[in-house]
Amino acid sequence: MPEGLIIEKLRVGHRADSRQGSPTPILSEMDLSVAPGEFVALVGTSGSGKTMTALSVLGLLPPQIHVESGSIRLGGTDLRAAGEAELNRVRGGRIGMLFQQPKRMFNPRRTIGNHLAEPLQLHRRLRGRSARMQALDLLAEAGFEDPAWCARAYPHQLSGGMAQRAMLAVAMAGRPELLLADEPTSALDKVLELQILELIGRQRHSHGLGVLYITHDLATVSAFADRVVVMEAGSVQESGPVRTVLDSPRTTCTKDLLRASALPAAPAPSDIPSRTILDLQGVTKRFRSTRRGARPALEGVSLDFREGEILGILGQSGSGKSTLARLILGLETPESGSITRFPGTKHNRAGITGTEVQLVFQEPHDVFDPRMKLRTSLEAPLLQRPDCTAEDRTARIVEVVREVELDPALLDRYPSQCSGGQLQRLTIARALLLEPAVLICDEATSALDAVTQRKVLDLLLRLHRDRQLSLIMISHDMNVIRYMSHRVAVLFQGALVEVAPTAEFFARPRHGHSKELVAAALPVPQAARACQHVASTIRVPGVRDLVGSPDAR
């Protein structure tokens, strides 16, 4: 009988010449196992060593980092002793891989079908028509309404959720015995997240697939995991059956993760001005597509945004949230309808234009040039102001970096030398440099662990209060929207289907899609007990057979 993945006494550290005087290992005496057919959730905050554990298994550690001691075995194969040829047969074959940032993993010059063809040929010896048919089957299982279109599409033509599902299809192409999933659903809405988890669950039950699922979302994964392993500072702090760990956490780090996941509802607003500063009327936007009858990205959207409020915009992947943000910013032009920016605001007597609206991106790694130090990247927006001297720019940068609660010493680092939470704070700092009146946060915390997410959200609330910023929070995370927003607007398939005050929306959602979203947003530990029910009742139109029946378990 195969023994699955077994990691014993694993110690990973920096090479002697890459980091002097640092005795602290990245991983210390790491013990972990995943049996065939078992779902193990590896949980921890940013920098705890979760991703390094997965990279150690794959033999893909960065050059300056190496395994110092310990063993890694998969089904009797010693992966530490394996040569590159053997590891290449393991990667994508015996081990399927799901990453947090799928668009960075795809080659932008190759279609999704070409990406699928490679593992089908290398690991299953499929070519020609057999490979093409199998690729379409894999894409259909991953939830694509039109697998043939997806196979022809390039990565830039997919939304974030579509890219995650395409990567799942690639990961399963080699019929792996172990799936390493590193935050694969952090960018997905709860409906799709539950469906992807259910699909993974069906694969492990029907094919004996072992799953090592790296995440910070204890609530959702707890409905699917058999065991939970909690990491902090490179070592295992707590492990055990999922119900035992969640119901009776022993360590502080586990309690902190659970506490941060349970975001409370926002207090009812009392003094939000009624002045409208942005008004959208009948806004429609279409993109060119090879698909016949493809629906518009946005269609007939009418929405007002008020000075000093926090407006939450909810929707699944592909619902039009990011397109709406680009239209408000002026990066896209609507085909029909109007976007009016009203004068007389506190920040700009002539109206909200140009730099008065700034965007905080979902993926902070895409904001900064990896070849530049952070100081240089932050200085770039200020170079547009001829009246701003070098001394003024330096002082302004240091001021906003401190405002987002970071040490200015970070400015002399490169992006790769910062954690995800630090980079997200620096992205906010970059947006604040030009004194915006409106800050649009497009999934700004979806890639962060629960503890870091809570800190960034509280930072945004403080900036909203101290700077009197108007915030648009675009998210698929219902708990974030409930924690932050005064009003909620719901987008579904490009249409605005509901707008309501936050408390009213969560108490009495009116639209059917809104009810499905609210059903997926339950506080810990209720979510852990209810996820199976939600997964069995929520459907996405056109997604075939993703949510399993009780007989499939």
C-alpha positions in Angstrom: 0.0 0.0 0.0 1.4 3.5 -0.9 2.6 5.5 2.1 1.8 8.9 0.7 3.9 11.9 1.6 6.1 11.7 4.7 8.3 14.6 5.9 10.5 13.9 8.9 12.8 16.3 10.8 13.1 18.7 7.9 15.4 21.6 8.4 15.7 24.3 5.7 17.9 27.4 6.0 19.9 30.0 4.1 23.2 29.0 2.5 26.3 30.2 4.4 27.3 32.9 1.8 23.8 34.3 1.2 22.9 35.6 4.7 25.6 36.1 7.3 25.0 35.9 11.0 21.4 34.4 10.8 21.1 31.3 12.9 17.4 31.1 12.6 16.3 28.4 10.1 13.4 28.8 7.8 12.0 25.4 8.7 13.0 23.7 11.9 12.4 20.0 12.7 9.4 19.9 10.4 7.2 16.7 10.6 4.3 16.3 8.3 2.5 13.4 6.5 -0.3 13.1 4.0 -1.7 9.6 3.5 -3.4 8.6 0.2 -6.9 10.0 0.0 -6.2 12.3 3.0 -6.9 16.1 3.0 -4.4 17.9 5.3 -4.8 21.7 5.8 -1.5 23.4 6.4 -2.3 26.7 8.1 -0.3 29.7 9.3 0.3 33.4 8.9 2.4 35.0 6.2 6.1 34.0 6.6 5.4 30.9 8.8 7.0 28.5 6.3 4.0 27.0 4.5 5.2 27.7 1.0 8.8 26.7 1.8 7.4 23.4 2.9 5.8 22.8 -0.5 8.8 24.0 -2.4 11.0 21.7 -0.4 8.8 18.7 -1.5 9.1 19.7 -5.1 12.8 20.5 -5.0 12.2 24.0 -6.1 13.8 26.1 -3.3 15.5 29.3 -4.4 19.2 29.1 -5.0 20.1 30.8 -1.7 18.1 28.4 0.3 18.7 24.6 0.8 17.6 21.6 2.8 20.0 21.1 5.6 18.7 17.9 7.0 15.7 15.6 7.3 13.9 13.3 4.8 11.1 13.8 2.2 9.5 10.6 0.8 6.6 10.1 -1.6 5.2 6.6 -1.9 8.6 5.1 -1.0 10.6 7.4 -3.3 13.3 9.5 -1.5 12.7 12.9 -3.1 15.8 14.4 -1.5 18.0 11.8 -3.2 16.2 12.0 -6.5 18.0 13.5 -9.5 16.5 16.2 -11.7 15.2 13.7 -14.3 13.3 11.8 -11.6 12.0 15.1 -10.1 10.7 16.2 -13.5 8.7 13.0 -13.7 7.3 13.7 -10.2 6.4 17.4 -10.8 3.2 17.6 -12.7 3.0 13.8 -12.8 2.9 12.2 -9.4 2.5 15.6 -7.7 0.0 18.1 -9.1 0.6 21.8 -8.2 -1.8 24.6 -7.6 -0.3 28.1 -6.9 -1.7 31.3 -5.4 -1.0 33.5 -8.4 -2.0 31.5 -11.5 -1.4 34.2 -14.1 2.2 34.4 -13.0 2.6 30.7 -13.5 1.2 30.6 -17.1 3.3 31.5 -20.1 1.5 34.6 -21.6 2.4 33.5 -25.1 0.8 30.1 -24.9 -2.9 29.2 -24.9 -4.5 27.2 -22.0 -4.8 24.3 -24.4 -1.1 24.3 -25.0 -0.4 24.4 -21.3 -2.6 21.3 -20.8 -1.0 19.5 -23.7 2.4 19.4 -22.0 1.5 17.3 -18.9 -0.8 15.1 -21.0 2.1 14.3 -23.3 4.8 14.0 -20.7 3.0 12.1 -18.1 0.1 10.3 -19.9 1.6 9.9 -23.4 -1.5 11.5 -25.0 -1.1 13.4 -28.3 -3.3 14.8 -31.1 -7.1 14.3 -30.8 -6.9 12.2 -27.6 -5.0 15.0 -25.9 -7.4 17.7 -27.1 -10.4 15.7 -26.0 -8.9 15.0 -22.6 -8.0 18.7 -22.2 -11.6 19.7 -22.9 -12.8 17.2 -20.3 -10.4 18.6 -17.7 -11.6 22.1 -18.3 -15.2 21.1 -18.1 -14.5 19.4 -14.7 -12.9 22.7 -13.6 -16.1 24.5 -14.2 -15.8 26.2 -17.7 -19.1 26.7 -19.5 -17.2 26.7 -22.8 -14.1 24.5 -22.5 -13.3 24.9 -26.2 -13.1 28.7 -25.9 -10.9 28.3 -22.8 -8.5 26.0 -24.6 -8.0 28.6 -27.3 -7.7 31.5 -24.8 -4.5 33.1 -23.6 -4.0 33.7 -19.8 -4.6 37.5 -20.1 -8.1 36.7 -21.5 -9.1 34.9 -18.2 -10.3 36.5 -15.0 -8.6 35.6 -11.8 -11.1 32.9 -11.0 -11.0 31.5 -14.5 -7.2 31.3 -14.3 -7.4 29.4 -11.0 -9.7 26.9 -12.5 -7.5 26.5 -15.6 -4.6 25.8 -13.3 -6.6 23.2 -11.5 -7.2 21.5 -14.8 -3.4 21.6 -15.5 -2.6 20.2 -12.1 -5.0 17.2 -12.5 -3.8 16.5 -16.1 -1.0 14.1 -15.0 -3.4 12.1 -12.7 -1.3 12.9 -9.6 -1.3 10.9 -6.3 -0.6 14.1 -4.3 -1.9 17.6 -4.9 0.1 20.5 -3.4 -2.3 23.5 -3.3 -0.8 26.8 -2.1 -3.7 29.2 -1.4 -5.4 28.2 -4.7 -8.8 29.8 -3.9 -7.7 33.0 -2.1 -8.7 35.0 -5.1 -12.1 33.2 -5.6 -15.5 34.1 -4.3 -17.0 31.8 -1.7 -19.3 30.1 -4.2 -16.5 29.1 -6.5 -14.1 28.4 -3.6 -16.5 25.8 -2.2 -17.0 24.3 -5.7 -13.3 23.9 -6.2 -12.9 22.4 -2.8 -15.7 20.0 -3.5 -14.1 19.0 -6.9 -10.8 18.3 -5.1 -12.8 16.3 -2.5 -14.3 14.2 -5.2 -11.0 13.6 -6.8 -9.4 12.4 -3.6 -12.3 10.1 -2.8 -12.6 8.6 -6.2 -8.8 8.3 -7.0 -7.2 8.2 -3.6 -5.6 11.7 -4.2 -3.7 13.0 -1.2 -4.1 16.7 -0.7 -1.8 19.1 1.1 -3.8 22.4 1.2 -1.9 25.5 2.3 -4.3 28.2 3.4 -5.2 30.8 6.0 -8.9 30.2 5.8 -9.7 27.8 8.6 -13.5 28.1 8.4 -14.0 26.9 4.8 -11.3 24.3 4.6 -12.4 22.8 7.9 -15.5 21.3 6.2 -13.2 19.3 3.8 -10.0 18.7 5.7 -9.3 15.5 7.8 -6.4 17.1 9.7 -5.1 20.6 10.4 -1.4 21.4 10.9 -0.7 24.9 12.3 2.7 26.5 11.6 4.4 29.5 13.0 8.0 30.7 12.6 9.0 27.6 10.6 7.8 24.9 12.9 4.6 23.0 13.6 2.8 24.4 16.6 -0.3 22.3 16.7 -1.8 19.5 14.7 -4.7 17.1 14.9 -8.2 16.2 13.6 -9.9 19.3 12.3 -12.7 19.4 14.8 -10.3 19.0 17.7 -8.0 21.8 16.6 -10.9 24.2 15.8 -13.1 23.5 18.9 -10.2 23.3 21.4 -7.2 25.3 20.1 -4.2 24.9 22.4 -1.7 27.5 21.0 -1.8 31.3 20.7 -1.2 31.3 17.0 -4.2 29.0 16.3 -6.4 31.2 18.5 -5.2 34.3 16.7 -6.1 32.8 13.3 -9.6 31.9 14.5 -10.1 35.3 16.1 -9.0 37.2 13.0 -11.2 35.1 10.8 -14.3 36.1 12.7 -14.7 39.7 11.4 -17.5 41.5 13.2 -20.2 43.5 11.4 -19.5 47.2 10.8 -21.2 49.6 13.1 -24.2 51.4 11.6 -23.0 54.7 10.0 -24.3 57.9 11.7 -22.8 60.8 9.9 -22.2 59.9 6.3 -22.7 63.0 4.0 -25.5 62.6 1.4 -23.5 64.4 -1.2 -23.0 62.3 -4.4 -19.5 62.6 -5.8 -19.7 59.8 -8.5 -22.8 58.9 -10.4 -23.0 56.1 -13.0 -26.1 55.9 -15.2 -26.7 53.0 -17.6 -23.0 52.2 -18.0 -22.3 49.3 -20.4 -18.9 48.0 -21.4 -18.2 45.2 -23.9 -14.9 43.6 -24.8 -14.1 41.9 -28.1 -14.4 38.1 -27.9 -14.2 35.1 -30.1 -17.2 33.6 -28.4 -20.5 34.1 -30.1 -23.1 35.8 -28.0 -20.7 36.6 -25.2 -22.3 38.8 -22.6 -21.1 42.3 -21.8 -18.6 42.8 -19.0 -21.1 45.4 -17.6 -24.6 46.2 -18.8 -26.8 49.1 -17.8 -25.1 49.7 -14.4 -26.6 52.7 -12.5 -25.0 53.5 -9.1 -24.1 56.5 -7.0 -21.2 56.9 -4.6 -21.3 59.3 -1.7 -18.6 61.5 -0.2 -17.2 59.9 3.0 -18.8 56.5 2.7 -17.4 53.0 2.3 -19.2 51.2 -0.5 -18.8 47.5 -0.8 -19.0 45.9 -4.2 -19.6 42.2 -4.2 -19.6 39.7 -7.0 -18.2 36.4 -8.2 -15.1 36.2 -10.4 -16.0 37.6 -13.9 -19.0 39.6 -12.6 -17.6 42.9 -13.7 -16.1 44.3 -10.5 -12.6 45.1 -11.8 -14.1 46.5 -15.1 -16.2 48.8 -13.0 -13.1 50.0 -11.1 -11.3 50.7 -14.4 -14.2 52.7 -15.7 -14.3 54.8 -12.6 -10.6 55.4 -12.8 -10.9 56.4 -16.5 -8.7 53.5 -17.7 -11.7 52.2 -19.8 -14.4 54.1 -21.6 -18.0 53.0 -21.5 -19.7 52.1 -24.7 -22.9 53.7 -23.5 -24.2 55.4 -20.4 -22.4 58.1 -18.4 -20.0 58.5 -15.4 -20.4 61.9 -13.7 -17.9 63.3 -11.3 -19.6 66.1 -9.2 -17.8 69.3 -8.2 -17.7 70.8 -4.8 -16.1 67.9 -2.9 -13.9 68.5 0.1 -10.8 67.5 -1.8 -11.3 69.1 -5.2 -13.5 72.1 -5.9 -13.3 71.5 -9.6 -14.5 67.9 -9.4 -12.9 64.5 -8.9 -10.6 64.0 -11.8 -7.1 62.5 -12.5 -5.2 61.6 -9.4 -8.2 62.2 -7.1 -9.1 58.5 -7.6 -6.4 55.9 -6.8 -6.5 52.1 -6.9 -5.0 49.6 -4.5 -4.4 46.4 -6.6 -5.2 42.8 -5.6 -1.7 41.6 -6.3 1.0 43.8 -4.8 3.8 42.0 -6.6 2.5 43.4 -9.9 2.7 47.0 -8.6 6.4 47.2 -8.0 9.2 46.7 -10.6 11.2 43.7 -9.2 14.4 45.4 -10.5 13.9 48.6 -8.5 14.2 49.4 -4.9 10.9 50.3 -3.3 12.0 53.9 -2.7 12.4 54.3 -6.5 9.0 52.8 -7.3 7.3 55.0 -4.7 8.9 58.1 -6.0 7.7 57.6 -9.6 4.2 59.1 -9.0 5.7 62.2 -7.4 7.9 62.9 -10.4 4.8 64.1 -12.3 4.8 67.2 -10.0 7.4 69.7 -11.2 7.0 71.8 -8.0 8.0 68.8 -5.8 11.8 68.8 -5.1 13.9 65.7 -4.3 13.8 66.6 -0.6 10.0 67.1 -0.7 9.6 63.7 -2.4 11.8 61.9 0.2 9.9 63.5 3.1 6.5 62.7 1.5 7.4 59.1 0.9 8.7 58.6 4.5 5.5 60.3 5.8 3.1 57.9 4.0 5.2 54.8 4.8 5.0 55.7 8.5 1.3 56.4 8.0 0.7 52.8 6.9 2.7 51.6 10.0 5.9 50.5 8.3 9.5 51.2 9.0 11.0 53.6 6.3 14.1 51.3 6.3 12.1 49.0 4.1 12.4 51.6 1.3 16.0 50.4 0.6 14.8 46.8 -0.1 13.6 45.1 -3.3 10.0 43.8 -3.5 11.2 40.2 -3.2 12.6 41.0 0.2 9.2 41.9 1.7 6.3 39.8 2.9 2.9 40.0 1.2 1.5 42.1 4.0 4.3 44.6 3.8 3.9 44.9 0.1 0.2 45.4 0.4 0.8 48.3 2.9 3.3 49.8 0.5 0.7 49.6 -2.3 -1.7 51.6 -0.1 1.1 54.1 0.6 1.8 54.5 -3.1 -1.9 55.2 -3.7 -1.9 57.8 -0.8 1.1 59.8 -2.2 -1.1 61.9 -4.5 -3.7 62.7 -1.8 -6.7 61.0 -3.4 -10.3 61.7 -2.5 -11.4 58.2 -3.4 -9.5 55.0 -2.8 -10.6 51.9 -4.7 -9.5 48.6 -3.1 -9.8 45.8 -5.7 -9.5 42.6 -3.7 -6.8 44.3 -1.7 -6.6 41.7 1.1 -7.7 38.5 -0.7 -4.1 37.1 -0.8 -3.3 37.8 2.8 -3.6 35.5 5.8 -6.4 36.3 8.3 -4.2 38.0 10.8 -2.5 40.3 8.3 -5.8 40.9 6.5 -7.4 42.2 9.7 -4.4 44.6 10.3 -4.7 46.0 6.7 -8.5 46.4 7.0 -8.1 48.2 10.3 -5.4 50.4 8.7 -7.9 51.3 5.9 -10.6 52.1 8.4 -8.2 54.4 10.3 -7.2 56.2 7.0 -10.9 56.5 6.2 -11.5 58.2 9.5 -8.3 60.4 9.7 -8.1 61.4 6.1 -11.9 61.4 5.5 -11.3 59.1 2.5 -14.1 57.7 0.5 -13.5 54.0 0.0 -14.8 51.6 -2.6 -14.1 48.0 -1.4 -14.3 45.5 -4.2 -14.3 42.0 -2.9 -15.8 38.5 -3.1 -15.3 38.1 0.6 -18.6 38.6 2.4 -16.9 39.0 5.8 -14.7 41.8 4.6 -17.6 43.6 3.0 -19.7 43.2 6.2 -16.8 44.4 8.4 -16.0 47.5 6.2 -19.0 48.8 4.3 -21.8 51.2 4.9 -23.7 50.1 1.7 -23.4 46.9 -0.4 -23.8 46.7 -4.2 -24.0 43.3 -5.8 -22.9 42.5 -9.4 -23.9 39.3 -11.1 -23.0 38.5 -14.7 -22.3 42.2 -15.5 -25.6 43.5 -14.0 -26.1 45.4 -10.8 -28.8 43.3 -9.1 -29.0 44.8 -5.6 -27.9 47.9 -3.6 -28.7 48.1 0.2 -27.3 49.2 3.5 -25.0 46.6 4.9 -27.1 45.5 7.9 -30.2 45.3 5.8 -28.4 43.3 3.0 -27.1 40.7 5.4 -30.3 40.4 7.3 -32.7 40.3 4.3 -31.0 39.9 0.9 -33.5 40.3 -1.9 -31.9 38.9 -5.1 -31.4 35.1 -5.5 -27.7 35.5 -6.1 -27.3 37.7 -3.0 -29.0 35.0 -0.9 -26.4 32.5 -2.2 -23.5 34.8 -1.3 -24.9 35.5 2.2 -25.3 31.7 2.7 -21.6 31.3 2.2 -20.6 34.0 4.7 -21.0 32.5 8.1 -18.9 33.3 11.1 -16.4 30.7 12.6 -17.2 28.1 13.8 -20.6 28.1 12.1 -19.0 28.1 8.6 -17.2 24.9 9.4 -20.4 23.1 10.2 -22.4 24.6 7.3 -20.0 24.4 4.4 -21.2 21.0 3.3 -24.8 22.3 3.1 -23.8 25.4 1.2 -21.7 23.4 -1.2 -24.6 21.2 -2.0 -27.1 24.0 -2.6 -25.2 26.7 -4.4 -24.9 26.5 -8.2 -23.3 28.7 -10.8 -25.3 28.8 -14.0 -23.5 26.8 -16.7 -21.0 25.1 -14.4 -21.5 21.5 -14.9 -21.5 18.9 -12.2 -19.0 20.6 -9.8 -20.9 20.1 -6.6 -21.0 16.5 -5.7 -24.0 14.6 -4.5 -24.0 12.7 -1.3 -23.4 9.5 -3.3 -20.1 11.0 -4.6 -18.6 11.4 -1.2 
